[in-house]
Amino acid sequence: MITSIKSPFLEYKMTILRNKKTSNSLFRQTMNEASYLIAAEVLKHLQYKKVSVQTPLIKTSGKDLAQQVIL
């Protein structure tokens, strides 16, 4: 599957990464930040199941991955 991400903020981060004047430390920091943006977009396509969890106060519902993710 190919996912195309349309995000002005990610384009901003990519501009920093492409700039030859970007320092090594800023490149590493920006790459880390961009990876979270990319991962968040890709994770939208996974299947989730509804689960029940007990908080310190009440029982509530949440979501869990329907299948194990293997990278």
C-alpha positions as CSV (number, residue, x, y, z in Angstrom):
1,M,0.0,0.0,0.0
2,I,1.2,3.5,-0.8
3,T,0.1,6.4,1.4
4,S,0.4,9.9,0.1
5,I,0.5,12.4,3.0
6,K,-0.8,15.9,2.3
7,S,0.3,18.0,5.3
8,P,1.6,21.6,5.1
9,F,3.4,21.0,8.4
10,L,5.1,17.8,7.1
11,E,6.1,19.8,4.0
12,Y,7.7,22.4,6.3
13,K,9.6,19.7,8.1
14,M,10.7,18.2,4.7
15,T,12.0,21.7,3.7
16,I,14.2,21.7,6.7
17,L,15.5,18.2,5.9
18,R,16.3,19.2,2.3
19,N,18.1,22.4,3.1
20,K,21.9,21.9,2.8
21,K,22.4,24.6,5.5
22,T,20.5,22.4,8.1
23,S,22.9,21.4,10.9
24,N,23.3,17.7,11.8
25,S,21.6,18.2,15.1
26,L,18.6,20.0,13.6
27,F,18.4,17.4,10.8
28,R,18.2,14.6,13.5
29,Q,15.6,16.5,15.5
30,T,13.5,17.2,12.5
31,M,13.7,13.7,11.2
32,N,12.5,12.4,14.5
33,E,9.6,14.8,14.5
34,A,8.7,14.0,10.9
35,S,8.7,10.3,11.6
36,Y,5.9,10.8,14.2
37,L,3.8,12.7,11.7
38,I,4.3,10.0,9.1
39,A,3.6,7.2,11.6
40,A,0.4,8.9,12.8
41,E,-0.9,9.0,9.2
42,V,0.0,5.4,8.4
43,L,-1.5,4.1,11.7
44,K,-4.9,5.5,10.6
45,H,-5.2,2.6,8.1
46,L,-4.8,-0.2,10.8
47,Q,-7.8,-2.0,12.1
48,Y,-8.8,-1.5,15.7
49,K,-11.2,-3.2,18.1
50,K,-13.2,-1.8,21.0
51,V,-12.0,-2.9,24.4
52,S,-13.0,-2.2,28.0
53,V,-10.4,-0.8,30.5
54,Q,-10.6,-0.1,34.2
55,T,-9.3,3.4,35.1
56,P,-8.6,4.3,38.8
57,L,-12.2,5.8,38.9
58,I,-14.5,4.0,36.4
59,K,-14.6,1.4,33.7
60,T,-14.5,2.9,30.2
61,S,-14.0,1.9,26.6
62,G,-11.0,2.3,24.4
63,K,-9.4,0.9,21.3
64,D,-6.7,-1.8,20.8
65,L,-5.0,-3.0,17.7
66,A,-7.1,-5.8,16.0
67,Q,-3.9,-7.5,14.8
68,Q,-0.2,-7.5,15.8
69,V,1.9,-5.0,13.9
70,I,5.2,-6.4,12.6
71,L,7.8,-4.0,11.3
